[in-house]
Amino acid sequence: MAPKELERRYKVFGTIVTIIFILLAARLWQLQIIKGDSYAALAEGNRVRLIRVMAPRGRFLDRNGVPLVASRMAFSVSIVPQATPDIADVAGKLARILGIDEKMIYDKINAPGRRPFEPVRLQTNVDPRTVIEIEEHRLDLPGVMIEEIPVRDYINGEFAAHLFGYIGEIDMGELKKYQDRGYRPGDIVGKTGLEKMYEEFLHGEDGGEQVEVNSIGRPIRVLGSKDPIPGDDIVLTIDANVQAAAERALSEELELLSKSRKTKNARAGAVIAIDPRNGEILAMVSKPGYDPNYFVGGITPERWRELNNPLNPLTNRVINATYPPGSTFKVITAIAALEGKKVTPDEEFVCRGRDPISKKACWIWSSKHQGHGRLNLVGGIQNSCNIVFYELGRRVGIDSLSAWAKRFGLGAATGIELPPGERVGLVPDRDWKRRNFKGSNRRWYPIETLDVAIGQGALSVTPLQLANVYVALANGGTFYRPFVVREILSPDGTVVRSFGPEITGHVDISESTLATVKEGLAAVVQKGTAAGSFRGFSIPVAGKTGTAENPPHDSHGWFAAFAPVDKPEIVVLVFVEHGTSGALAAAPVARKVLDAYFKSKAENEQKENQKTNIDEKVGTSEGFEQGMVN
């Protein structure tokens, strides 16, 4: 080969090599200088995980500090998509192991707001068997992590379920609502009840860990951490002993009634206990109930179908269901008549079993084919005589009767703050008929007034509304906003917020009217329709039974009471759906609740006295010792 040709080839080769080196240098410049930080982050992300440490939600405590809802540690399964080479393969295997839809995995991974290399939680409250299966297939599941996180623990299962509500994973609407408070996809929030009402206090502040992992995503060591801050505790007005007694009494009564052919359809009900001196709710029960623990980690489709049955166990019957009040409403008819000078306490009526004008029957005629004979207003309340109250309804008229019902808060919200809110029921009157009916049906008929006078017809109330009527009777006419939270405490015990009585209204009733009605209510328990259920009860109780007709279905049973009669400190309202009789189905439950209240009160007073005696002894001893020193 000629020297010149060889020289030319060397030059070409040199040029090519030079160009290659220039290109390599440029690429290295791009990788190390321009995108160096980005690739360093990716490399670090493959080695280091930033893992959120969830804060435990705040607890619910009863009025005496007894924990009712807390948190417990449970396993959680997460995935880091960027550390998973074959996401489709891993997603398919995980879906099979976890028993979930593969689409759900992709939905969680692709949810807006996710941060790179942040683990995506796929399932919480995972059972140990599933954890073992994942660990056995660890090499086939790169990027999958097992964590221990705090989850909600409803300590007593169904206990006060409708009061607490339940929790669930945040949805897009809630994420938008809470995004300025640091909430992110996958967070757990309250969905209903107190869990939702006080979400911002219960949530807490998450911490974090910087964890080094190996090639298959298993943690090696913690490089740094920030402790989470638990949510605030909620101290309730609820007395755990009274609540437990109400839960147990209603469940036992429903079980007993369901075994009888006559009352076999009695499978639901409600109990509410309130302190009439301030509006504090001592117990709230709705049956059938549900276990909020079902929702921890996500409720299964099978469980969800189970809860969506005709008995509606998710419905809080205390505030979200309305019924005719039956004879428990007769106290309002009596007050309207007494205050309107339509009757005197001494006036006598004659009950022969049927109303002489309308021919409507008294309940005693239906059961015994006889009447109550001669009786005054107190006797009418004592024996729940329809004939007496038909006559009073005629004298008072629907205009005055509906006005008094509204003065007692019926047809309006009580103001309780408990999601999803309360229904308001209905107080029918002439205007209501004109607005809702056509033709001749728009007219108000006299016989409709008689129905309302005994708590029937279109009249409807929630158990809480009716309980509030008896709160006002017990305390002399004052209405309080019913409330269930006393205070909110920070993790160190500092009071963040406190709640107290709030007067929402007052109904003016003369002392003589109130005395007559209370006398009648006391007679109901002493020798009237509820006497059988309260025989031998040591505390004087005033109450009223109610049987609300519900054609074509079985009648409902009501009982409303307060005690002691002279200085009331508790109102109890019991409702039994399709219970057929207030005296038969509801009054026995109320007795058990009242019994639990007064026993709990005596025990607390005894403990307080013992504590006082100990403190006095310690103080005397210290004083003696101090004197000896001096």
C-alpha positions as CSV (number, residue, x, y, z in Angstrom):
1,M,0.0,0.0,0.0
2,A,1.3,3.4,-0.9
3,P,2.5,5.7,2.0
4,K,0.0,8.4,1.0
5,E,-2.9,6.0,1.0
6,L,-1.9,4.7,4.4
7,E,-1.6,8.2,5.8
8,R,-5.0,9.1,4.5
9,R,-6.6,6.1,6.2
10,Y,-4.9,7.0,9.4
11,K,-6.4,10.4,9.2
12,V,-9.9,9.1,8.5
13,F,-9.6,6.6,11.4
14,G,-8.3,9.4,13.7
15,T,-11.2,11.6,12.7
16,I,-13.7,8.9,13.4
17,V,-12.1,8.1,16.8
18,T,-12.1,11.8,17.6
19,I,-15.8,12.2,16.7
20,I,-16.7,9.1,18.8
21,F,-14.8,10.6,21.8
22,I,-16.6,13.9,21.4
23,L,-20.0,12.1,21.3
24,L,-19.1,10.1,24.4
25,A,-17.9,13.2,26.2
26,A,-21.1,15.0,25.2
27,R,-23.2,12.1,26.5
28,L,-21.3,11.9,29.7
29,W,-21.7,15.7,30.1
30,Q,-25.5,15.2,29.6
31,L,-25.7,12.3,32.0
32,Q,-23.5,13.6,34.8
33,I,-23.8,17.3,34.6
34,I,-27.2,18.1,33.0
35,K,-29.2,15.1,34.3
36,G,-26.9,14.0,37.0
37,D,-29.3,15.0,39.8
38,S,-32.2,13.2,38.2
39,Y,-30.3,9.9,37.6
40,A,-28.8,10.1,41.1
41,A,-32.4,10.4,42.5
42,L,-33.4,7.4,40.5
43,A,-30.5,5.4,41.7
44,E,-31.1,6.5,45.2
45,G,-34.8,5.6,44.8
46,N,-33.9,2.1,43.9
47,R,-31.8,1.8,47.1
48,V,-33.7,4.1,49.5
49,R,-37.4,4.2,50.2
50,L,-39.2,7.1,51.9
51,I,-41.9,5.3,53.8
52,R,-44.8,7.2,55.4
53,V,-45.4,6.1,59.0
54,M,-49.1,6.5,59.6
55,A,-50.3,8.3,62.7
56,P,-52.8,6.4,64.9
57,R,-56.2,8.0,64.8
58,G,-57.4,9.5,68.0
59,R,-59.4,7.4,70.5
60,F,-63.0,7.7,71.6
61,L,-63.4,7.6,75.4
62,D,-66.6,7.5,77.4
63,R,-67.4,10.1,80.0
64,N,-65.3,8.3,82.6
65,G,-62.2,7.8,80.3
66,V,-63.0,4.2,79.3
67,P,-61.5,3.6,75.8
68,L,-64.3,2.6,73.3
69,V,-62.4,3.0,70.0
70,A,-58.7,2.9,69.6
71,S,-56.0,1.6,67.2
72,R,-54.1,-1.6,66.8
73,M,-51.1,-2.7,64.7
74,A,-51.9,-4.7,61.6
75,F,-50.1,-5.9,58.4
76,S,-50.3,-3.8,55.2
77,V,-49.2,-4.8,51.7
78,S,-47.7,-2.1,49.5
79,I,-45.9,-2.0,46.1
80,V,-43.3,0.4,44.7
81,P,-44.1,0.5,40.9
82,Q,-40.6,1.9,40.0
83,A,-38.9,-1.1,41.7
84,T,-41.1,-3.6,40.0
85,P,-39.6,-4.7,36.6
86,D,-42.7,-6.5,35.4
87,I,-45.6,-4.8,36.9
88,A,-48.2,-6.8,35.0
89,D,-46.8,-10.1,36.3
90,V,-46.5,-8.9,39.9
91,A,-50.0,-7.3,39.8
92,G,-51.5,-10.5,38.6
93,K,-49.8,-12.6,41.3
94,L,-50.7,-10.1,44.1
95,A,-54.4,-9.9,43.0
96,R,-54.6,-13.7,43.4
97,I,-52.9,-13.7,46.8
98,L,-54.9,-10.8,48.2
99,G,-58.2,-11.9,46.6
100,I,-58.8,-8.5,44.9
101,D,-59.4,-7.3,41.4
102,E,-56.3,-6.6,39.4
103,K,-57.8,-3.4,38.1
104,M,-57.9,-2.1,41.6
105,I,-54.2,-2.4,41.9
106,Y,-53.7,-0.4,38.7
107,D,-56.2,2.2,39.9
108,K,-54.3,2.7,43.1
109,I,-50.9,2.9,41.3
110,N,-52.2,5.4,38.8
111,A,-54.1,7.5,41.3
112,P,-53.3,11.3,40.9
113,G,-51.0,12.8,43.6
114,R,-48.7,9.8,43.9
115,R,-45.0,10.5,44.5
116,P,-42.2,8.6,42.8
117,F,-40.8,5.6,44.7
118,E,-43.5,6.0,47.4
119,P,-45.0,2.7,48.3
120,V,-48.6,2.3,47.2
121,R,-50.7,0.6,49.8
122,L,-52.9,-2.1,48.2
123,Q,-54.5,-3.7,51.3
124,T,-54.5,-3.2,55.0
125,N,-55.5,-5.4,57.9
126,V,-54.0,-8.4,56.1
127,D,-54.2,-11.7,57.9
128,P,-51.0,-13.6,58.8
129,R,-51.7,-16.4,56.4
130,T,-51.6,-14.0,53.5
131,V,-48.4,-12.4,54.8
132,I,-46.7,-15.8,55.0
133,E,-47.7,-16.5,51.4
134,I,-46.3,-13.2,50.2
135,E,-43.0,-13.9,52.0
136,E,-42.8,-17.4,50.5
137,H,-43.0,-15.8,47.0
138,R,-40.8,-12.8,47.9
139,L,-38.4,-13.4,44.9
140,D,-41.3,-13.5,42.5
141,L,-42.7,-10.2,43.9
142,P,-40.0,-7.5,43.6
143,G,-41.1,-4.1,44.8
144,V,-43.7,-5.6,47.2
145,M,-43.5,-4.6,50.8
146,I,-45.0,-5.8,54.1
147,E,-45.5,-3.1,56.7
148,E,-47.1,-2.9,60.2
149,I,-49.4,0.1,60.5
150,P,-52.0,1.3,63.0
151,V,-55.6,0.5,62.0
152,R,-58.9,1.3,63.6
153,D,-60.0,-1.0,66.4
154,Y,-63.7,-0.9,67.5
155,I,-63.0,-2.6,70.8
156,N,-66.5,-3.8,71.4
157,G,-67.7,-4.6,67.9
158,E,-71.2,-3.4,67.3
159,F,-71.2,-1.3,70.5
160,A,-72.5,2.2,69.6
161,A,-71.7,1.5,65.9
162,H,-74.2,4.1,64.6
163,L,-72.7,6.7,66.9
164,F,-69.0,6.2,65.9
165,G,-69.7,5.4,62.2
166,Y,-67.0,3.8,60.2
167,I,-63.8,4.7,58.2
168,G,-62.6,4.0,54.7
169,E,-60.1,5.0,52.1
170,I,-60.3,8.6,51.0
171,D,-62.1,9.2,47.7
172,M,-61.5,11.9,45.1
173,G,-64.2,14.3,46.6
174,E,-62.7,13.9,50.1
175,L,-59.2,14.3,48.7
176,K,-60.1,17.6,47.2
177,K,-61.8,18.7,50.4
178,Y,-58.8,17.8,52.6
179,Q,-55.9,18.3,50.3
180,D,-54.8,21.6,51.9
181,R,-54.5,19.7,55.2
182,G,-51.9,17.3,53.8
183,Y,-54.1,14.3,52.9
184,R,-52.9,12.1,50.1
185,P,-54.3,9.1,48.1
186,G,-54.6,6.0,50.2
187,D,-55.3,7.9,53.5
188,I,-58.1,6.7,55.8
189,V,-60.9,9.1,56.7
190,G,-64.2,8.9,58.6
191,K,-67.1,8.1,56.3
192,T,-70.1,8.7,58.7
193,G,-70.9,9.3,62.4
194,L,-68.4,10.8,64.8
195,E,-65.5,9.4,62.7
196,K,-66.6,11.9,59.9
197,M,-67.7,14.7,62.2
198,Y,-64.4,15.0,63.9
199,E,-62.1,13.8,61.1
200,E,-59.8,16.8,61.3
201,F,-59.1,16.2,65.0
202,L,-58.8,12.4,64.8
203,H,-56.5,12.2,61.8
204,G,-53.2,13.0,63.4
205,E,-49.9,13.8,61.6
206,D,-48.0,11.1,59.7
207,G,-44.3,10.6,60.3
208,G,-41.8,9.0,58.0
209,E,-38.8,6.7,57.6
210,Q,-35.9,6.7,55.2
211,V,-35.2,3.0,54.7
212,E,-32.4,1.3,52.7
213,V,-33.6,-1.8,50.8
214,N,-31.9,-4.6,49.0
215,S,-32.4,-5.7,45.3
216,I,-35.8,-7.3,46.0
217,G,-37.1,-4.4,48.1
218,R,-36.6,-5.9,51.6
219,P,-35.6,-3.3,54.2
220,I,-32.0,-3.5,55.4
221,R,-31.8,-0.6,57.8
222,V,-33.5,2.7,58.8
223,L,-31.4,5.7,57.7
224,G,-33.6,8.3,59.4
225,S,-37.1,8.8,60.8
226,K,-39.7,11.3,62.0
227,D,-42.2,10.1,64.6
228,P,-45.9,10.4,63.8
229,I,-48.2,12.5,66.0
230,P,-51.4,10.6,67.0
231,G,-54.7,12.2,66.5
232,D,-56.7,13.9,69.3
233,D,-58.9,11.9,71.6
234,I,-62.6,12.5,71.8
235,V,-64.2,12.3,75.2
236,L,-67.9,11.5,74.9
237,T,-70.9,12.2,77.1
238,I,-71.7,8.5,76.7
239,D,-71.7,6.3,79.9
240,A,-70.2,3.0,78.8
241,N,-72.2,1.1,81.5
242,V,-75.5,2.7,80.4
243,Q,-74.7,2.2,76.7
244,A,-73.9,-1.5,77.3
245,A,-77.1,-2.0,79.3
246,A,-79.2,-0.4,76.5
247,E,-77.5,-2.5,73.8
248,R,-78.0,-5.7,75.8
249,A,-81.5,-5.0,76.9
250,L,-82.8,-4.1,73.4
251,S,-81.0,-7.1,71.8
252,E,-82.4,-9.5,74.4
253,E,-85.9,-8.1,74.0
254,L,-85.8,-8.3,70.2
255,E,-84.6,-11.9,70.5
256,L,-87.4,-12.7,72.9
257,L,-90.1,-11.0,70.8
258,S,-89.0,-12.7,67.6
259,K,-89.7,-16.1,69.1
260,S,-93.3,-15.3,69.7
261,R,-95.8,-15.8,66.9
262,K,-97.6,-12.5,67.8
263,T,-94.4,-10.4,67.8
264,K,-92.2,-12.4,65.3
265,N,-91.7,-9.3,63.2
266,A,-90.1,-7.3,66.0
267,R,-86.5,-7.3,64.8
268,A,-85.5,-3.6,65.0
269,G,-85.6,-0.8,67.5
270,A,-83.8,2.1,69.1
271,V,-82.9,3.4,72.6
272,I,-81.8,7.0,73.5
273,A,-80.9,8.2,77.1
274,I,-80.4,11.9,77.8
275,D,-79.6,14.0,80.8
276,P,-82.5,16.5,80.9
277,R,-80.5,19.0,82.9
278,N,-78.1,19.7,80.0
279,G,-78.8,17.7,76.9
280,E,-75.9,15.2,77.3
281,I,-76.6,11.9,75.5
282,L,-75.8,9.0,77.9
283,A,-76.6,6.2,75.4
284,M,-77.7,5.8,71.8
285,V,-78.6,2.4,70.3
286,S,-80.0,1.4,67.0
287,K,-80.7,-2.2,66.1
288,P,-80.0,-4.2,64.1
289,G,-76.4,-2.9,64.1
290,Y,-73.2,-3.7,62.4
291,D,-69.6,-4.2,63.3
292,P,-67.5,-1.2,62.1
293,N,-64.5,-3.5,62.1
294,Y,-65.9,-4.8,58.8
295,F,-64.8,-1.6,57.2
296,V,-61.2,-1.7,58.5
297,G,-59.0,-2.5,55.5
298,G,-61.9,-2.2,53.1
299,I,-65.2,-4.1,53.3
300,T,-65.7,-7.2,51.2
301,P,-68.5,-7.3,48.6
302,E,-70.0,-10.2,50.6
303,R,-70.1,-8.2,53.8
304,W,-71.5,-5.2,51.9
305,R,-74.4,-7.2,50.5
306,E,-75.0,-8.6,54.0
307,L,-75.4,-5.1,55.4
308,N,-77.7,-4.0,52.6
309,N,-80.7,-6.0,53.6
310,P,-84.4,-5.0,54.3
311,L,-83.7,-4.3,58.0
312,N,-81.2,-1.6,57.0
313,P,-78.6,-2.2,59.8
314,L,-76.6,0.8,58.6
315,T,-79.5,3.2,59.4
316,N,-79.4,5.0,62.7
317,R,-83.0,4.7,63.7
318,V,-82.5,7.2,66.5
319,I,-82.2,10.1,64.1
320,N,-82.7,8.8,60.5
321,A,-86.1,7.0,60.8
322,T,-89.5,8.4,61.5
323,Y,-92.6,6.8,62.9
324,P,-96.0,7.8,64.3
325,P,-95.5,8.4,68.1
326,G,-98.8,6.8,69.2
327,S,-99.9,7.4,72.7
328,T,-96.6,9.0,73.8
329,F,-97.9,12.1,72.0
330,K,-100.9,12.3,74.3
331,V,-98.9,14.5,76.7
332,I,-98.9,17.3,74.1
333,T,-102.7,16.9,73.6
334,A,-103.2,17.2,77.3
335,I,-101.0,20.3,77.6
336,A,-102.7,21.9,74.7
337,A,-106.1,21.3,76.3
338,L,-105.0,22.4,79.8
339,E,-103.2,25.6,78.6
340,G,-106.1,26.4,76.3
341,K,-108.6,26.1,79.2
342,K,-110.4,23.3,77.3
343,V,-110.3,21.0,80.3
344,T,-109.7,21.1,84.0
345,P,-107.8,18.4,86.0
346,D,-110.9,17.4,87.8
347,E,-113.3,17.0,84.9
348,E,-114.5,13.5,84.4
349,F,-115.0,11.6,81.2
350,V,-116.8,8.4,80.5
351,C,-115.2,5.7,78.4
352,R,-117.5,2.9,77.2
353,G,-115.0,1.6,74.7
354,R,-116.1,3.7,71.7
355,D,-116.2,7.5,71.0
356,P,-119.9,8.5,71.0
357,I,-119.4,10.9,68.1
358,S,-116.9,9.4,65.7
359,K,-117.5,5.8,66.8
360,K,-113.7,5.2,66.9
361,A,-112.8,2.5,69.4
362,C,-110.5,2.8,72.4
363,W,-107.7,0.3,72.5
364,I,-109.3,-1.4,75.5
365,W,-112.4,-2.2,73.5
366,S,-110.3,-3.9,70.8
367,S,-108.7,-6.2,73.4
368,K,-111.4,-6.6,76.1
369,H,-114.6,-5.3,74.6
370,Q,-115.1,-2.9,77.5
371,G,-114.3,0.7,78.4
372,H,-112.4,2.5,81.2
373,G,-115.5,3.9,82.8
374,R,-115.2,7.2,84.6
375,L,-111.8,8.9,84.7
376,N,-110.3,12.4,84.8
377,L,-107.3,13.6,82.8
378,V,-104.7,12.0,85.1
379,G,-106.7,8.7,84.7
380,G,-106.8,9.2,81.0
381,I,-103.0,9.5,80.9
382,Q,-102.6,6.6,83.3
383,N,-104.7,4.3,81.2
384,S,-103.9,5.8,77.9
385,C,-107.6,6.2,77.2
386,N,-108.3,7.1,73.5
387,I,-111.8,8.3,74.3
388,V,-110.5,11.0,76.6
389,F,-108.0,12.2,74.0
390,Y,-110.5,12.1,71.1
391,E,-112.6,14.5,73.1
392,L,-109.7,16.7,73.9
393,G,-108.6,16.7,70.3
394,R,-112.1,17.9,69.3
395,R,-112.0,20.7,71.8
396,V,-108.5,21.9,71.0
397,G,-108.6,21.6,67.2
398,I,-105.9,20.8,64.7
399,D,-104.6,24.4,64.6
400,S,-103.7,24.6,68.3
401,L,-102.7,21.0,68.4
402,S,-100.1,21.3,65.6
403,A,-98.9,24.6,67.0
404,W,-98.2,22.9,70.4
405,A,-96.5,20.0,68.7
406,K,-94.2,22.4,66.9
407,R,-93.5,24.3,70.2
408,F,-92.2,21.0,71.5
409,G,-89.8,20.7,68.6
410,L,-91.6,18.2,66.4
411,G,-91.3,18.7,62.7
412,A,-87.9,20.4,63.1
413,A,-84.3,19.2,63.6
414,T,-83.1,18.8,67.2
415,G,-79.7,20.2,66.1
416,I,-77.6,17.1,67.0
417,E,-74.3,17.1,65.1
418,L,-74.0,13.6,63.8
419,P,-73.5,12.7,60.1
420,P,-75.3,11.9,57.9
421,G,-77.8,14.3,59.6
422,E,-81.3,13.8,61.0
423,R,-84.7,13.6,59.6
424,V,-87.3,16.1,60.8
425,G,-90.6,14.1,60.7
426,L,-93.9,15.7,60.0
427,V,-96.6,17.7,62.0
428,P,-99.6,17.7,59.7
429,D,-102.0,20.6,59.6
430,R,-104.4,22.4,57.2
431,D,-101.6,24.1,55.3
432,W,-99.8,20.8,54.8
433,K,-102.9,19.2,53.3
434,R,-103.5,22.1,51.0
435,R,-99.9,22.0,49.7
436,N,-99.7,18.2,49.2
437,F,-103.2,17.1,48.1
438,K,-105.7,17.9,45.3
439,G,-109.4,18.3,45.1
440,S,-111.5,17.3,48.1
441,N,-108.5,15.7,49.7
442,R,-107.0,19.1,50.3
443,R,-109.7,19.7,53.0
444,W,-108.8,18.9,56.7
445,Y,-111.4,16.5,58.1
446,P,-112.3,16.4,61.9
447,I,-111.5,12.8,62.1
448,E,-107.9,13.5,61.2
449,T,-107.7,15.8,64.2
450,L,-108.7,12.8,66.4
451,D,-105.9,10.7,64.8
452,V,-103.3,13.4,65.6
453,A,-104.6,13.8,69.1
454,I,-103.6,10.2,69.9
455,G,-100.3,10.3,67.9
456,Q,-101.5,8.7,64.7
457,G,-102.4,9.8,61.2
458,A,-99.7,11.6,59.2
459,L,-97.8,12.6,62.4
460,S,-94.3,11.2,62.4
461,V,-91.2,11.7,64.6
462,T,-87.7,10.4,65.2
463,P,-87.0,8.7,68.5
464,L,-84.6,11.6,69.3
465,Q,-87.3,14.2,68.7
466,L,-89.7,12.4,71.0
467,A,-87.1,12.0,73.6
468,N,-86.6,15.7,73.5
469,V,-90.3,16.3,74.2
470,Y,-89.8,14.3,77.5
471,V,-86.6,16.2,78.2
472,A,-88.6,19.4,78.2
473,L,-91.4,17.8,80.4
474,A,-88.8,16.6,82.8
475,N,-86.9,19.9,83.3
476,G,-89.9,22.3,83.1
477,G,-89.9,23.3,79.4
478,T,-86.2,23.9,78.4
479,F,-84.8,22.5,75.2
480,Y,-81.1,21.7,74.8
481,R,-79.3,20.8,71.7
482,P,-78.5,17.1,72.2
483,F,-74.8,16.5,72.2
484,V,-72.4,13.5,72.5
485,V,-68.9,15.1,72.8
486,R,-67.7,16.7,76.0
487,E,-64.1,17.6,75.0
488,I,-61.3,17.0,72.6
489,L,-57.9,16.2,74.1
490,S,-54.4,16.4,72.4
491,P,-52.1,13.4,72.7
492,D,-50.5,15.0,75.8
493,G,-53.9,15.5,77.5
494,T,-54.3,19.2,76.8
495,V,-57.9,20.3,76.2
496,V,-58.1,21.4,72.6
497,R,-61.8,22.1,72.6
498,S,-64.7,21.6,75.1
499,F,-68.4,21.4,74.7
500,G,-71.3,22.2,77.0
501,P,-75.0,22.7,77.3
502,E,-76.7,24.8,74.6
503,I,-80.2,26.0,75.2
504,T,-82.1,26.1,71.9
505,G,-85.6,27.1,73.1
506,H,-88.2,27.1,75.9
507,V,-91.8,26.2,75.9
508,D,-94.0,28.1,78.5
509,I,-96.1,25.7,80.5
510,S,-97.9,26.7,83.7
511,E,-96.8,24.9,86.9
512,S,-100.3,23.5,87.4
513,T,-100.4,22.0,83.9
514,L,-96.9,20.5,84.3
515,A,-97.9,19.1,87.7
516,T,-101.0,17.4,86.3
517,V,-99.2,15.8,83.4
518,K,-96.4,14.6,85.6
519,E,-98.9,13.1,88.0
520,G,-100.5,11.2,85.1
521,L,-97.1,10.0,83.9
522,A,-96.1,8.8,87.4
523,A,-99.5,7.0,87.6
524,V,-98.7,5.2,84.3
525,V,-95.7,3.5,86.0
526,Q,-97.3,3.1,89.4
527,K,-100.6,1.6,88.5
528,G,-101.2,2.1,84.8
529,T,-100.1,0.6,81.5
530,A,-96.4,0.3,82.5
531,A,-97.0,-0.9,86.1
532,G,-96.1,-4.5,85.2
533,S,-92.7,-3.7,83.9
534,F,-91.7,-1.5,86.9
535,R,-93.1,-3.5,89.8
536,G,-90.6,-3.3,92.7
537,F,-88.4,-0.6,91.1
538,S,-87.0,1.5,93.9
539,I,-86.7,4.8,92.0
540,P,-89.9,6.8,91.3
541,V,-90.4,6.9,87.5
542,A,-92.7,8.9,85.3
543,G,-93.4,7.5,81.8
544,K,-95.8,6.9,79.0
545,T,-96.4,3.8,76.9
546,G,-97.4,4.1,73.2
547,T,-98.6,1.7,70.6
548,A,-98.5,3.2,67.1
549,E,-100.7,1.5,64.5
550,N,-98.8,0.8,61.2
551,P,-101.3,-0.9,58.8
552,P,-101.0,-3.3,57.1
553,H,-98.0,-4.2,59.3
554,D,-97.7,-4.8,63.0
555,S,-97.9,-1.9,65.4
556,H,-94.8,-0.2,66.8
557,G,-94.1,-0.1,70.6
558,W,-92.9,3.1,72.4
559,F,-92.0,3.9,76.0
560,A,-90.8,7.3,77.2
561,A,-89.7,7.9,80.8
562,F,-87.8,10.1,83.2
563,A,-86.5,9.6,86.7
564,P,-86.6,10.4,89.5
565,V,-90.0,12.1,89.2
566,D,-89.3,15.0,91.5
567,K,-85.7,15.8,90.3
568,P,-85.2,14.1,86.9
569,E,-81.7,13.4,85.8
570,I,-82.3,10.9,83.0
571,V,-84.8,10.5,80.2
572,V,-85.0,7.2,78.4
573,L,-86.9,6.6,75.1
574,V,-87.3,3.1,73.8
575,F,-88.8,2.2,70.4
576,V,-89.4,-1.3,69.1
577,E,-90.4,-1.6,65.4
578,H,-93.4,-3.9,65.0
579,G,-93.3,-4.5,68.7
580,T,-97.1,-4.5,68.8
581,S,-97.3,-2.9,72.3
582,G,-95.3,-0.3,74.2
583,A,-96.1,-1.9,77.5
584,L,-95.1,-5.3,76.3
585,A,-92.0,-4.6,74.1
586,A,-90.5,-1.2,75.1
587,A,-91.1,-0.6,78.8
588,P,-89.1,-3.7,80.0
589,V,-86.1,-2.3,78.1
590,A,-86.4,1.1,79.7
591,R,-86.4,-0.4,83.1
592,K,-83.1,-2.2,82.5
593,V,-81.5,1.0,81.2
594,L,-82.7,3.0,84.2
595,D,-81.5,0.3,86.5
596,A,-78.1,0.4,84.9
597,Y,-77.9,4.2,85.2
598,F,-78.7,4.4,88.9
599,K,-76.4,1.4,89.7
600,S,-73.6,3.1,87.7
601,K,-74.3,6.4,89.5
602,A,-74.1,4.7,92.9
603,E,-70.8,2.9,92.1
604,N,-69.3,6.2,90.8
605,E,-70.4,8.0,94.0
606,Q,-69.0,5.2,96.1
607,K,-65.6,5.5,94.3
608,E,-65.6,9.2,94.7
609,N,-66.3,9.0,98.4
610,Q,-63.5,6.4,98.9
611,K,-61.1,8.7,97.1
612,T,-62.2,11.7,99.2
613,N,-61.7,9.7,102.4
614,I,-58.2,8.6,101.3
615,D,-57.3,12.1,100.4
616,E,-58.5,13.4,103.8
617,K,-56.5,10.7,105.6
618,V,-53.4,11.5,103.6
619,G,-53.9,15.2,104.3
620,T,-54.3,14.6,108.1
621,S,-51.2,12.4,108.1
622,E,-49.1,14.9,106.3
623,G,-50.4,17.7,108.6
624,F,-49.5,15.6,111.7
625,E,-46.0,14.9,110.3
626,Q,-45.4,18.5,109.4
627,G,-46.4,19.5,112.9
628,M,-43.9,17.1,114.4
629,V,-41.1,18.5,112.3
630,N,-41.9,22.1,113.3
